[in-house]
Amino acid sequence: MTHAESLPGWAAILVSLLLLLGAGLGLVGAIGLLRLRNFYERVHAPTLGTTLGIGSILLASMLFFTVLQARPVLHEVLIGVFMVLTTPVTLMLLARAALYRDRREGSAEVPRSTTGEG
Amino acid sequence: MTAMILSWSVFLAQLMLALGMGCAIWRVARGPRAQDRVLALDTFYVLAAMLLLVFGIRTGSVVYFEAALVIALLGFVATAALSKFLMRGEVIE
């Protein structure tokens, strides 16, 4: 990492903290995916990594390249906005699909449909 | 000194993300049902995008950002199509 020698100290420490926070949140989300008992509990865990985790890694990347290149580097915002918009959509689609499948099988663990259709 | 702190935290972050990807792969392999596997794949691609961003910080090149963007875009489409498939049994009706 020879290019990072020219980085000032405060920026290096801030980038390190943000990186460790983001990666730690991603890991906690993945462990939650592994440890929680059923699908409806598990669907909550990865959102920790996909929103806050990727957000802080994107902040670290933005700060790093902005300080290193001495000009504002903001294209990481694109991934951030995209992730924040798409994560709820995908997980809601997935949870609805899982609920539909469980109801089709007549599983006792999910509440029955009130409208009469799946 | 500060460069050493940065390189160690980059290494630790890569290690944690790789462990998280390992957890996600384990859930893909074990299931137990199709929706669990799709959820684990979703987690896996997000962690892969994060790992590519950390690689970008490590090497100081902006190229990795584009790879992360492509992964984020295609991963969303893949998860949406797979949950559509789980719901209806086909992707395009």
Backbone of each chain as ProteinMPNN parsed JSONL, in Angstrom:
{"seq_chain_A": "MTHAESLPGWAAILVSLLLLLGAGLGLVGAIGLLRLRNFYERVHAPTLGTTLGIGSILLASMLFFTVLQARPVLHEVLIGVFMVLTTPVTLMLLARAALYRDRREGSAEVPRSTTGEG", "coords_chain_A": {"N_chain_A": [[0.829, -1.192, 0.0], [1.664, 1.423, -1.039], [0.724, 3.765, -2.078], [-0.794, 4.842, -0.114], [0.792, 6.148, 1.672], [0.92, 8.881, 1.463], [-1.346, 9.78, 2.587], [-3.011, 11.848, 4.95], [-2.887, 11.645, 8.598], [-5.348, 11.815, 10.116], [-7.261, 11.223, 8.177], [-6.565, 8.626, 7.459], [-7.086, 7.225, 9.838], [-9.828, 7.664, 10.149], [-10.816, 6.471, 7.798], [-10.038, 3.843, 8.333], [-11.597, 3.234, 10.597], [-14.2, 3.451, 9.522], [-14.119, 1.448, 7.582], [-13.737, -0.865, 9.158], [-16.082, -0.8, 10.675], [-18.048, -1.101, 8.658], [-17.382, -3.611, 7.501], [-17.62, -5.201, 9.749], [-20.367, -4.966, 10.298], [-21.394, -6.193, 8.029], [-20.459, -8.787, 8.452], [-21.792, -9.451, 10.843], [-24.415, -9.442, 9.925], [-24.276, -11.625, 8.158], [-23.691, -13.705, 9.924], [-26.007, -13.657, 11.402], [-27.735, -14.535, 9.433], [-26.969, -17.137, 9.379], [-27.488, -18.082, 11.967], [-30.121, -17.557, 12.905], [-33.501, -18.897, 13.347], [-35.861, -19.484, 11.61], [-37.104, -18.784, 8.243], [-38.444, -16.303, 8.195], [-37.355, -14.923, 10.307], [-34.732, -14.857, 9.504], [-34.749, -13.231, 7.26], [-34.484, -10.667, 8.066], [-31.872, -10.235, 8.903], [-29.663, -9.839, 6.915], [-30.068, -7.25, 5.944], [-28.851, -5.439, 7.567], [-26.131, -5.536, 6.82], [-26.442, -4.822, 4.15], [-27.414, -2.228, 3.984], [-26.463, -0.315, 6.09], [-23.876, -1.31, 6.379], [-22.709, -1.427, 3.743], [-23.016, 1.231, 3.259], [-21.236, 2.51, 5.076], [-18.806, 1.515, 4.155], [-18.77, 2.611, 1.614], [-18.657, 5.315, 2.293], [-16.105, 5.347, 3.456], [-14.551, 4.757, 1.2], [-15.145, 6.964, -0.426], [-14.074, 9.06, 1.128], [-11.377, 8.309, 1.238], [-10.504, 8.381, -1.52], [-11.128, 11.013, -2.116], [-9.431, 12.508, -0.425], [-6.969, 11.522, -1.242], [-6.765, 12.11, -3.997], [-7.17, 14.78, -3.968], [-9.485, 16.025, -4.903], [-13.047, 16.284, -5.153], [-14.479, 13.088, -4.944], [-17.205, 11.54, -5.869], [-18.661, 9.466, -6.963], [-19.371, 7.138, -5.677], [-21.722, 7.5, -4.37], [-23.691, 6.721, -6.074], [-23.842, 3.851, -5.982], [-24.64, 3.687, -3.322], [-27.193, 4.99, -3.213], [-28.558, 3.322, -4.966], [-28.454, 0.835, -3.646], [-29.857, 1.385, -1.258], [-32.348, 1.885, -2.327], [-33.021, -0.557, -3.603], [-32.801, -2.731, -1.809], [-35.031, -2.968, 0.134], [-37.06, -3.541, -1.732], [-36.317, -5.978, -3.002], [-36.192, -7.724, -0.777], [-38.773, -7.609, 0.187], [-40.233, -8.651, -1.944], [-39.192, -11.229, -1.87], [-39.995, -12.119, 0.664], [-42.749, -12.089, 0.349], [-43.019, -14.021, -1.634], [-42.123, -16.26, -0.205], [-44.062, -16.411, 1.791], [-46.317, -16.924, 0.24], [-45.634, -19.444, -0.771], [-45.521, -20.93, 1.592], [-48.167, -20.762, 2.445], [-49.458, -22.05, 0.372], [-48.642, -24.618, 0.86], [-49.998, -25.123, 3.131], [-48.86, -24.613, 5.631], [-48.537, -24.57, 9.194], [-47.261, -22.595, 10.486], [-47.473, -20.036, 9.515], [-49.662, -17.178, 9.389], [-53.107, -17.431, 8.329], [-54.505, -16.541, 5.125], [-56.421, -13.537, 4.806], [-57.942, -12.621, 2.766], [-58.71, -14.679, 1.224], [-57.383, -15.477, -1.035], [-54.16, -16.598, -2.269]], "CA_chain_A": [[0.0, 0.0, 0.0], [2.587, 2.558, -1.077], [0.0, 4.982, -2.42], [-1.464, 5.359, 1.067], [1.745, 6.856, 2.529], [0.702, 10.328, 1.393], [-2.618, 10.109, 3.228], [-2.823, 12.409, 6.294], [-3.231, 10.716, 9.669], [-6.77, 11.803, 10.501], [-8.041, 10.548, 7.135], [-6.279, 7.189, 7.533], [-7.792, 6.638, 10.984], [-11.272, 7.695, 9.868], [-11.087, 5.444, 6.79], [-9.914, 2.542, 8.988], [-12.778, 3.009, 11.446], [-15.385, 3.216, 8.689], [-13.968, 0.129, 6.949], [-13.97, -1.932, 10.142], [-17.511, -0.772, 11.009], [-18.828, -1.66, 7.561], [-17.131, -5.039, 7.364], [-18.184, -5.858, 10.923], [-21.822, -5.067, 10.136], [-21.642, -7.232, 7.031], [-20.225, -10.096, 9.074], [-22.877, -9.708, 11.8], [-25.577, -9.82, 9.131], [-24.104, -12.981, 7.621], [-23.811, -14.65, 11.04], [-27.431, -13.728, 11.69], [-28.314, -15.401, 8.4], [-26.627, -18.523, 9.719], [-27.896, -18.517, 13.292], [-31.542, -17.431, 13.229], [-34.117, -20.209, 13.202], [-36.652, -19.739, 10.405], [-36.864, -17.835, 7.149], [-38.968, -14.957, 8.463], [-36.388, -14.235, 11.155], [-33.479, -14.687, 8.768], [-34.836, -12.222, 6.208], [-34.118, -9.356, 8.611], [-30.46, -10.089, 9.269], [-28.706, -9.29, 5.949], [-30.276, -5.834, 5.645], [-27.838, -4.728, 8.349], [-24.946, -5.38, 5.984], [-26.667, -4.254, 2.826], [-27.63, -0.779, 4.004], [-25.506, 0.426, 6.911], [-22.525, -1.818, 6.127], [-22.176, -0.935, 2.47], [-22.972, 2.68, 3.383], [-20.015, 3.023, 5.703], [-17.659, 1.225, 3.287], [-18.786, 3.62, 0.55], [-18.147, 6.562, 2.883], [-14.655, 5.199, 3.594], [-13.971, 4.843, -0.136], [-15.25, 8.345, -0.86], [-13.116, 9.869, 1.894], [-10.03, 7.905, 0.837], [-10.12, 8.895, -2.839], [-11.192, 12.47, -2.112], [-8.217, 13.06, 0.184], [-5.794, 11.088, -2.002], [-6.67, 12.771, -5.294], [-7.363, 16.213, -3.722], [-10.657, 16.547, -5.612], [-14.185, 15.499, -4.664], [-14.821, 11.859, -5.666], [-18.542, 11.296, -5.314], [-19.474, 8.506, -7.72], [-19.836, 6.046, -4.819], [-23.108, 7.785, -3.967], [-24.531, 5.954, -6.998], [-24.084, 2.524, -5.397], [-25.369, 3.855, -2.069], [-28.601, 5.259, -3.519], [-29.116, 2.132, -5.59], [-28.624, -0.205, -2.625], [-30.927, 1.768, -0.334], [-33.629, 1.748, -3.02], [-33.373, -1.902, -4.054], [-32.84, -3.744, -0.75], [-36.398, -3.269, 0.598], [-37.874, -4.115, -2.805], [-36.002, -7.405, -3.185], [-36.526, -8.544, 0.381], [-40.224, -7.695, 0.307], [-40.641, -9.63, -2.958], [-38.794, -12.558, -1.42], [-40.834, -12.509, 1.802], [-44.086, -12.398, -0.175], [-42.941, -15.32, -2.317], [-42.022, -17.308, 0.811], [-45.374, -16.516, 2.443], [-47.192, -17.587, -0.722], [-45.283, -20.867, -0.827], [-45.909, -21.584, 2.85], [-49.626, -20.891, 2.487], [-49.83, -23.079, -0.587], [-48.411, -25.931, 1.459], [-50.809, -25.261, 4.321], [-48.006, -24.637, 6.814], [-49.216, -24.05, 10.38], [-46.443, -21.553, 11.125], [-47.783, -18.7, 9.006], [-51.082, -16.853, 9.525], [-53.899, -17.698, 7.128], [-54.846, -15.362, 4.33], [-57.727, -13.005, 5.179], [-58.722, -12.278, 1.582], [-59.16, -15.901, 0.583], [-56.476, -15.901, -2.095], [-52.792, -16.781, -1.769]], "C_chain_A": [[0.87, 1.251, 0.0], [1.862, 3.86, -1.367], [-0.616, 5.635, -1.19], [-0.519, 6.117, 1.991], [1.444, 8.347, 2.573], [-0.597, 10.756, 2.063], [-2.358, 10.72, 4.601], [-3.406, 11.487, 7.364], [-4.696, 10.654, 10.0], [-7.591, 11.058, 9.467], [-7.815, 9.044, 7.207], [-7.061, 6.544, 8.663], [-9.291, 6.597, 10.739], [-11.658, 6.617, 8.853], [-11.026, 4.053, 7.427], [-11.152, 2.228, 9.816], [-14.006, 2.681, 10.606], [-15.327, 1.846, 8.029], [-14.29, -0.979, 7.934], [-15.442, -1.979, 10.532], [-18.336, -1.443, 9.909], [-18.647, -3.158, 7.439], [-17.703, -5.81, 8.545], [-19.692, -6.007, 10.816], [-22.185, -6.123, 9.111], [-21.498, -8.618, 7.625], [-21.342, -10.44, 10.053], [-24.147, -10.118, 11.064], [-25.48, -11.24, 8.62], [-24.217, -14.022, 8.723], [-25.273, -14.787, 11.44], [-28.161, -14.608, 10.697], [-28.101, -16.868, 8.747], [-27.322, -18.99, 10.986], [-29.399, -18.49, 13.545], [-32.316, -18.648, 12.739], [-34.927, -20.393, 11.935], [-36.506, -18.592, 9.403], [-37.295, -16.431, 7.502], [-38.126, -14.203, 9.476], [-35.13, -13.917, 10.352], [-33.55, -13.541, 7.769], [-34.457, -10.834, 6.731], [-32.614, -9.148, 8.723], [-29.591, -9.431, 8.187], [-28.898, -7.814, 5.645], [-29.307, -4.944, 6.414], [-26.6, -4.467, 7.502], [-25.239, -4.616, 4.713], [-26.957, -2.765, 2.867], [-26.543, -0.053, 4.794], [-24.065, -0.008, 6.606], [-21.952, -1.269, 4.838], [-22.127, 0.585, 2.5], [-21.676, 3.158, 3.991], [-18.787, 2.661, 4.88], [-17.601, 2.22, 2.126], [-18.285, 4.962, 1.05], [-16.633, 6.51, 3.009], [-13.985, 5.377, 2.241], [-14.0, 6.278, -0.658], [-14.209, 9.228, -0.19], [-11.69, 9.598, 1.431], [-9.643, 8.547, -0.495], [-10.199, 10.412, -2.903], [-9.913, 13.069, -1.546], [-6.996, 12.732, -0.662], [-5.644, 11.866, -3.299], [-6.898, 14.274, -5.202], [-8.443, 16.815, -4.612], [-11.844, 15.716, -5.143], [-14.477, 14.298, -5.553], [-16.153, 11.385, -5.098], [-19.305, 10.191, -6.015], [-19.93, 7.315, -6.888], [-21.278, 6.239, -4.349], [-24.09, 6.977, -4.809], [-24.87, 4.582, -6.424], [-24.928, 2.655, -4.141], [-26.856, 4.059, -2.312], [-29.264, 4.005, -4.071], [-29.398, 1.047, -4.56], [-29.802, 0.113, -1.704], [-32.288, 1.629, -1.001], [-34.002, 0.294, -3.263], [-33.499, -2.917, -2.93], [-34.255, -4.004, -0.229], [-37.245, -3.938, -0.466], [-37.607, -5.614, -2.931], [-36.447, -8.224, -1.99], [-38.023, -8.651, 0.579], [-40.783, -8.678, -0.711], [-40.376, -11.044, -2.466], [-39.679, -13.03, -0.274], [-42.244, -12.844, 1.335], [-44.099, -13.746, -0.876], [-42.898, -16.456, -1.302], [-43.358, -17.52, 1.505], [-46.354, -17.256, 1.545], [-46.917, -19.083, -0.75], [-45.718, -21.59, 0.434], [-47.417, -21.766, 2.935], [-50.115, -21.958, 1.523], [-49.68, -24.48, 0.009], [-49.252, -26.153, 2.698], [-49.982, -25.355, 5.599], [-48.717, -23.992, 8.0], [-48.478, -22.875, 10.983], [-46.805, -20.155, 10.654], [-49.272, -18.437, 9.174], [-51.825, -17.087, 8.217], [-54.214, -16.399, 6.399], [-56.242, -14.868, 4.703], [-58.575, -12.713, 3.953], [-59.175, -13.515, 0.828], [-58.273, -16.349, -0.551], [-55.047, -15.899, -1.55], [-51.974, -15.551, -1.812]], "O_chain_A": [[0.817, 2.048, 0.937], [2.311, 4.933, -0.961], [-0.927, 6.826, -1.202], [-0.963, 6.676, 2.993], [1.679, 9.005, 3.587], [-0.917, 11.943, 2.108], [-1.559, 10.173, 5.362], [-4.284, 10.667, 7.094], [-5.25, 9.566, 10.153], [-8.521, 10.335, 9.824], [-8.754, 8.267, 7.037], [-7.632, 5.466, 8.498], [-9.953, 5.616, 11.077], [-12.673, 5.937, 9.006], [-11.843, 3.186, 7.116], [-11.692, 1.123, 9.76], [-14.76, 1.76, 10.921], [-16.342, 1.158, 7.92], [-15.017, -1.918, 7.61], [-16.002, -3.062, 10.705], [-19.217, -2.254, 10.194], [-19.62, -3.899, 7.293], [-18.206, -6.922, 8.386], [-20.245, -7.041, 11.191], [-23.154, -6.862, 9.284], [-22.296, -9.514, 7.35], [-21.796, -11.584, 10.097], [-24.869, -11.014, 11.501], [-26.462, -11.983, 8.636], [-24.769, -15.1, 8.504], [-25.735, -15.878, 11.775], [-29.086, -15.336, 11.056], [-28.936, -17.724, 8.452], [-27.707, -20.154, 11.088], [-29.908, -19.306, 14.313], [-31.867, -19.352, 11.835], [-34.712, -21.377, 11.226], [-35.871, -17.575, 9.682], [-36.611, -15.466, 7.162], [-38.165, -12.973, 9.515], [-34.54, -12.847, 10.499], [-32.526, -12.934, 7.456], [-34.146, -9.935, 5.951], [-32.133, -8.017, 8.648], [-28.83, -8.522, 8.519], [-27.978, -7.176, 5.133], [-28.981, -3.84, 5.978], [-26.081, -3.352, 7.459], [-24.402, -3.848, 4.238], [-26.759, -2.088, 1.858], [-25.785, 0.735, 4.228], [-23.153, 0.818, 6.579], [-20.853, -0.713, 4.822], [-21.281, 1.18, 1.834], [-21.069, 4.106, 3.492], [-17.81, 3.41, 4.888], [-16.518, 2.625, 1.703], [-17.576, 5.672, 0.336], [-15.946, 7.487, 2.714], [-12.968, 6.064, 2.135], [-13.032, 6.758, -1.249], [-13.548, 10.037, -0.841], [-10.895, 10.52, 1.251], [-8.592, 9.178, -0.602], [-9.444, 11.043, -3.643], [-9.367, 14.02, -2.105], [-6.09, 13.555, -0.794], [-4.533, 12.244, -3.672], [-6.833, 14.976, -6.21], [-8.34, 17.968, -5.029], [-11.669, 14.556, -4.769], [-14.697, 14.445, -6.755], [-16.214, 10.886, -3.974], [-20.48, 9.976, -5.714], [-20.787, 6.552, -7.332], [-21.962, 5.284, -3.982], [-25.166, 6.597, -4.345], [-26.037, 4.192, -6.38], [-25.826, 1.846, -3.905], [-27.687, 3.389, -1.699], [-30.385, 3.664, -3.695], [-30.453, 0.414, -4.591], [-30.629, -0.748, -1.405], [-33.273, 1.299, -0.341], [-35.173, -0.066, -3.146], [-34.243, -3.887, -3.076], [-34.658, -5.165, -0.153], [-38.062, -4.805, -0.154], [-38.537, -6.42, -2.965], [-37.018, -9.302, -2.156], [-38.508, -9.664, 1.082], [-41.692, -9.449, -0.402], [-41.208, -11.938, -2.616], [-40.073, -14.195, -0.23], [-42.869, -13.769, 1.853], [-45.047, -14.52, -0.744], [-43.542, -17.488, -1.491], [-43.75, -18.654, 1.78], [-47.122, -18.101, 2.006], [-47.843, -19.894, -0.753], [-46.218, -22.713, 0.376], [-47.9, -22.785, 3.429], [-51.066, -22.682, 1.815], [-50.457, -25.39, -0.279], [-49.235, -27.243, 3.269], [-50.342, -26.073, 6.531], [-49.415, -22.992, 7.84], [-48.991, -22.22, 11.889], [-46.476, -19.178, 11.327], [-50.071, -19.371, 9.108], [-51.253, -16.96, 7.134], [-54.193, -15.314, 6.98], [-57.152, -15.675, 4.897], [-59.792, -12.57, 4.066], [-59.953, -13.406, -0.12], [-58.386, -17.489, -1.001], [-54.758, -15.291, -0.52], [-50.807, -15.571, -1.421]]}, "seq_chain_B": "MTAMILSWSVFLAQLMLALGMGCAIWRVARGPRAQDRVLALDTFYVLAAMLLLVFGIRTGSVVYFEAALVIALLGFVATAALSKFLMRGEVIE", "coords_chain_B": {"N_chain_B": [[3.272, 4.988, 10.265], [0.465, 5.628, 10.452], [-0.179, 4.678, 7.954], [0.288, 2.021, 8.336], [-1.689, 1.35, 10.199], [-3.891, 1.709, 8.542], [-3.416, -0.245, 6.56], [-3.565, -2.579, 8.061], [-6.216, -2.453, 8.956], [-7.556, -2.607, 6.558], [-6.856, -5.187, 5.845], [-8.084, -6.646, 7.949], [-10.752, -5.986, 7.472], [-11.143, -7.188, 4.999], [-10.835, -9.826, 5.766], [-13.032, -10.168, 7.514], [-15.151, -9.74, 5.738], [-14.744, -11.866, 3.999], [-15.212, -14.008, 5.719], [-17.914, -13.547, 6.235], [-18.923, -14.004, 3.659], [-18.377, -16.681, 3.542], [-20.178, -17.662, 5.497], [-22.564, -17.044, 4.158], [-22.377, -18.692, 1.903], [-22.465, -21.166, 3.144], [-25.101, -21.159, 4.031], [-26.391, -21.145, 1.565], [-25.681, -23.676, 0.692], [-26.859, -25.324, 2.606], [-29.55, -24.751, 2.743], [-32.667, -24.558, 4.348], [-34.707, -24.401, 2.437], [-35.854, -23.175, -0.788], [-36.219, -20.396, -0.71], [-34.543, -19.603, 1.344], [-32.085, -20.072, 0.188], [-32.059, -18.227, -1.919], [-32.115, -15.847, -0.484], [-29.648, -16.037, 0.82], [-27.923, -15.921, -1.369], [-28.419, -13.311, -2.172], [-27.362, -11.881, 0.035], [-24.736, -12.699, -0.349], [-23.907, -11.51, -2.788], [-23.976, -8.814, -2.125], [-22.008, -8.694, -0.144], [-19.85, -9.364, -1.748], [-19.684, -7.116, -3.415], [-18.971, -5.237, -1.475], [-16.476, -6.252, -0.757], [-15.069, -5.85, -3.122], [-14.985, -3.053, -3.162], [-13.338, -2.614, -0.958], [-11.009, -3.775, -1.949], [-10.492, -1.869, -3.913], [-9.756, 0.314, -2.287], [-7.47, -0.766, -1.225], [-5.738, -1.098, -3.436], [-5.781, 1.4, -4.523], [-6.986, 2.036, -6.903], [-9.564, 3.075, -9.197], [-10.992, 1.395, -10.687], [-12.165, -0.845, -9.549], [-14.48, 0.083, -8.435], [-16.345, 0.219, -10.513], [-16.765, -2.441, -11.096], [-17.998, -3.215, -8.708], [-20.327, -1.727, -8.896], [-21.574, -2.916, -11.121], [-21.996, -5.477, -10.107], [-23.816, -4.883, -8.054], [-26.0, -3.941, -9.535], [-26.697, -6.162, -11.235], [-27.139, -8.098, -9.327], [-29.448, -7.246, -8.009], [-31.366, -7.517, -10.075], [-31.206, -10.276, -10.436], [-32.073, -11.31, -7.937], [-34.671, -10.301, -7.845], [-35.811, -11.567, -10.084], [-35.559, -14.249, -9.327], [-37.195, -14.349, -7.043], [-39.627, -13.816, -8.182], [-39.829, -16.087, -9.716], [-40.062, -18.006, -7.707], [-42.549, -17.365, -6.728], [-44.389, -17.569, -8.892], [-43.574, -19.593, -10.568], [-42.598, -19.112, -13.049], [-40.574, -16.759, -14.88], [-41.026, -14.742, -16.828], [-44.153, -13.722, -17.712]], "CA_chain_B": [[2.425, 4.516, 11.361], [-0.951, 5.643, 10.066], [-0.336, 3.789, 6.797], [0.234, 0.646, 8.847], [-3.05, 1.178, 10.743], [-4.819, 1.571, 7.413], [-3.261, -1.519, 5.854], [-4.099, -3.629, 8.931], [-7.685, -2.469, 9.008], [-8.015, -3.128, 5.264], [-6.731, -6.65, 5.914], [-9.132, -7.175, 8.842], [-12.049, -5.841, 6.815], [-11.23, -8.243, 3.982], [-11.028, -11.106, 6.473], [-14.419, -10.245, 8.004], [-16.07, -9.898, 4.607], [-14.599, -13.226, 3.473], [-15.931, -14.878, 6.654], [-19.341, -13.355, 5.98], [-19.25, -14.714, 2.426], [-18.386, -18.107, 3.878], [-21.474, -17.935, 6.153], [-23.635, -17.015, 3.157], [-22.241, -19.903, 1.081], [-22.939, -22.276, 3.972], [-26.566, -21.125, 4.016], [-26.805, -21.571, 0.222], [-25.511, -25.128, 0.562], [-27.705, -26.093, 3.51], [-30.974, -24.484, 2.53], [-33.305, -25.8, 3.906], [-35.673, -24.246, 1.36], [-35.366, -22.364, -1.906], [-36.157, -18.973, -0.379], [-33.329, -19.373, 2.136], [-30.932, -20.033, -0.725], [-32.084, -16.953, -2.65], [-31.723, -14.809, 0.48], [-28.21, -16.14, 1.051], [-27.245, -15.411, -2.568], [-28.543, -11.862, -2.096], [-26.321, -11.445, 0.975], [-23.423, -13.003, -0.916], [-23.458, -10.523, -3.781], [-23.697, -7.53, -1.472], [-20.69, -8.801, 0.487], [-18.849, -9.338, -2.816], [-19.511, -5.717, -3.826], [-18.204, -4.57, -0.421], [-15.088, -6.72, -0.844], [-14.427, -5.176, -4.262], [-14.692, -1.671, -2.765], [-12.153, -2.648, -0.091], [-9.875, -3.982, -2.863], [-10.205, -0.581, -4.528], [-8.99, 1.122, -1.335], [-6.148, -1.375, -1.047], [-4.861, -0.877, -4.58], [-5.807, 2.798, -4.913], [-7.484, 2.225, -8.271], [-10.997, 3.348, -9.207], [-11.614, 0.405, -11.572], [-12.964, -1.787, -8.762], [-15.793, 0.685, -8.188], [-17.265, -0.128, -11.599], [-17.131, -3.846, -10.904], [-18.961, -3.269, -7.602], [-21.602, -1.18, -9.394], [-22.189, -3.93, -11.986], [-22.488, -6.552, -9.244], [-25.01, -4.42, -7.351], [-27.111, -3.875, -10.501], [-27.113, -7.485, -11.689], [-27.644, -8.851, -8.187], [-30.847, -6.853, -7.785], [-32.19, -8.142, -11.112], [-31.222, -11.719, -10.2], [-32.933, -11.645, -6.799], [-36.073, -10.021, -8.203], [-36.282, -12.615, -10.995], [-35.685, -15.517, -8.597], [-38.379, -14.372, -6.171], [-40.755, -13.945, -9.104], [-39.904, -17.505, -10.084], [-40.577, -18.762, -6.552], [-43.954, -17.036, -6.536], [-45.255, -17.938, -10.015], [-43.109, -20.76, -11.317], [-41.946, -18.665, -14.273], [-40.048, -15.409, -14.692], [-41.723, -13.83, -17.733], [-45.485, -14.288, -17.935]], "C_chain_B": [[0.953, 4.481, 10.954], [-1.195, 4.759, 8.847], [-0.428, 2.339, 7.253], [-1.136, 0.355, 9.447], [-4.033, 0.928, 9.604], [-4.668, 0.209, 6.755], [-3.755, -2.678, 6.719], [-5.612, -3.639, 8.937], [-8.259, -2.905, 7.677], [-7.959, -4.655, 5.282], [-7.836, -7.262, 6.772], [-10.503, -7.097, 8.185], [-12.224, -6.911, 5.753], [-11.495, -9.59, 4.625], [-12.48, -11.258, 6.925], [-15.391, -10.45, 6.861], [-15.972, -11.302, 4.031], [-15.311, -14.225, 4.386], [-17.437, -14.778, 6.437], [-19.778, -14.062, 4.711], [-19.27, -16.219, 2.661], [-19.697, -18.505, 4.553], [-22.587, -17.999, 5.122], [-23.586, -18.267, 2.284], [-22.746, -21.128, 1.84], [-24.472, -22.337, 3.962], [-27.098, -21.518, 2.637], [-26.738, -23.092, 0.12], [-26.534, -25.876, 1.406], [-29.19, -25.871, 3.299], [-31.641, -23.956, 3.784], [-34.249, -25.619, 2.725], [-35.136, -23.275, 0.319], [-35.255, -20.901, -1.513], [-34.959, -18.635, 0.505], [-32.108, -19.251, 1.237], [-30.895, -18.713, -1.484], [-31.646, -15.813, -1.735], [-30.215, -14.833, 0.718], [-27.428, -15.657, -0.16], [-27.283, -13.889, -2.598], [-27.479, -11.275, -1.162], [-24.937, -11.596, 0.368], [-22.979, -11.937, -1.911], [-23.21, -9.166, -3.156], [-22.32, -7.561, -0.804], [-19.588, -8.784, -0.566], [-18.606, -7.917, -3.296], [-18.7, -4.955, -2.789], [-16.739, -4.958, -0.488], [-14.362, -6.056, -2.002], [-14.103, -3.728, -3.927], [-13.462, -1.62, -1.869], [-10.897, -2.918, -0.915], [-9.483, -2.676, -3.535], [-9.412, 0.319, -3.604], [-7.588, 0.568, -1.198], [-5.22, -1.029, -2.194], [-4.831, 0.576, -5.022], [-6.286, 3.01, -6.341], [-9.003, 2.309, -8.269], [-11.745, 2.294, -10.025], [-12.556, -0.514, -10.801], [-14.361, -1.244, -8.476], [-16.802, 0.254, -9.249], [-17.707, -1.574, -11.487], [-18.174, -3.976, -9.799], [-20.324, -2.771, -8.061], [-22.328, -2.22, -10.249], [-22.752, -5.071, -11.138], [-23.769, -6.133, -8.547], [-26.218, -4.397, -8.289], [-27.624, -5.267, -10.853], [-27.671, -8.321, -10.541], [-29.096, -8.522, -7.899], [-31.761, -7.542, -8.79], [-32.315, -9.641, -10.839], [-32.159, -12.065, -9.054], [-34.398, -11.393, -7.126], [-36.617, -11.122, -9.1], [-36.47, -13.931, -10.248], [-36.893, -15.501, -7.678], [-39.655, -14.405, -7.0], [-40.955, -15.417, -9.489], [-40.471, -18.34, -8.941], [-42.077, -18.552, -6.396], [-44.824, -17.67, -7.618], [-44.834, -19.206, -10.727], [-42.538, -20.41, -12.673], [-41.554, -17.199, -14.098], [-40.809, -14.398, -15.542], [-43.086, -14.435, -18.054], [-46.072, -13.756, -19.231]], "O_chain_B": [[0.281, 3.459, 11.087], [-2.263, 4.163, 8.706], [-1.127, 1.529, 6.645], [-1.691, -0.726, 9.251], [-4.893, 0.052, 9.69], [-5.665, -0.432, 6.423], [-4.3, -3.65, 6.197], [-6.231, -4.703, 8.926], [-9.331, -3.509, 7.64], [-8.872, -5.331, 4.807], [-8.451, -8.259, 6.391], [-11.318, -8.01, 8.315], [-13.305, -7.48, 5.609], [-12.27, -10.397, 4.112], [-13.089, -12.314, 6.754], [-16.339, -11.226, 6.974], [-16.979, -11.877, 3.618], [-15.937, -15.171, 3.909], [-18.147, -15.784, 6.451], [-20.857, -14.651, 4.663], [-20.068, -16.943, 2.064], [-20.27, -19.548, 4.235], [-23.448, -18.876, 5.179], [-24.626, -18.842, 1.961], [-23.374, -22.015, 1.26], [-25.062, -23.415, 3.896], [-28.146, -22.157, 2.544], [-27.621, -23.722, -0.461], [-27.027, -26.928, 1.0], [-30.001, -26.729, 3.647], [-31.186, -22.922, 4.274], [-34.571, -26.604, 2.06], [-34.102, -22.637, 0.517], [-34.314, -20.222, -1.923], [-34.42, -17.531, 0.436], [-31.215, -18.44, 1.484], [-29.823, -18.139, -1.675], [-30.901, -14.924, -2.149], [-29.578, -13.784, 0.808], [-26.372, -15.044, -0.002], [-26.313, -13.245, -2.996], [-26.79, -10.315, -1.506], [-24.072, -10.737, 0.544], [-21.827, -11.504, -1.892], [-22.327, -8.434, -3.603], [-21.561, -6.595, -0.88], [-18.507, -8.251, -0.316], [-17.464, -7.538, -3.559], [-17.85, -4.135, -3.137], [-15.857, -4.119, -0.303], [-13.179, -5.731, -1.892], [-13.068, -3.214, -4.35], [-12.638, -0.713, -1.986], [-9.836, -2.363, -0.626], [-8.298, -2.394, -3.712], [-8.5, 1.017, -4.048], [-6.625, 1.324, -1.071], [-4.054, -0.702, -1.975], [-3.965, 0.965, -5.806], [-6.021, 4.058, -6.931], [-9.659, 1.686, -7.435], [-12.976, 2.287, -10.06], [-13.602, -0.916, -11.309], [-15.309, -2.009, -8.298], [-17.957, -0.037, -8.941], [-18.865, -1.904, -11.745], [-19.124, -4.75, -9.926], [-21.355, -3.317, -7.669], [-23.541, -2.393, -10.128], [-23.843, -5.574, -11.408], [-24.71, -6.921, -8.45], [-27.321, -4.779, -7.899], [-28.825, -5.531, -10.783], [-28.56, -9.148, -10.742], [-29.888, -9.41, -7.582], [-32.802, -8.086, -8.421], [-33.394, -10.214, -10.99], [-32.955, -12.998, -9.164], [-35.269, -12.171, -6.735], [-37.749, -11.57, -8.915], [-37.432, -14.654, -10.504], [-37.564, -16.523, -7.534], [-40.661, -14.965, -6.564], [-42.078, -15.914, -9.575], [-41.256, -19.262, -9.162], [-42.793, -19.461, -5.977], [-45.872, -18.242, -7.317], [-45.64, -19.83, -11.416], [-42.045, -21.285, -13.385], [-42.129, -16.488, -13.274], [-41.193, -13.333, -15.058], [-43.167, -15.533, -18.604], [-47.191, -14.116, -19.596]]}, "name": "protein", "num_of_chains": 2, "seq": "MTHAESLPGWAAILVSLLLLLGAGLGLVGAIGLLRLRNFYERVHAPTLGTTLGIGSILLASMLFFTVLQARPVLHEVLIGVFMVLTTPVTLMLLARAALYRDRREGSAEVPRSTTGEGMTAMILSWSVFLAQLMLALGMGCAIWRVARGPRAQDRVLALDTFYVLAAMLLLVFGIRTGSVVYFEAALVIALLGFVATAALSKFLMRGEVIE"}
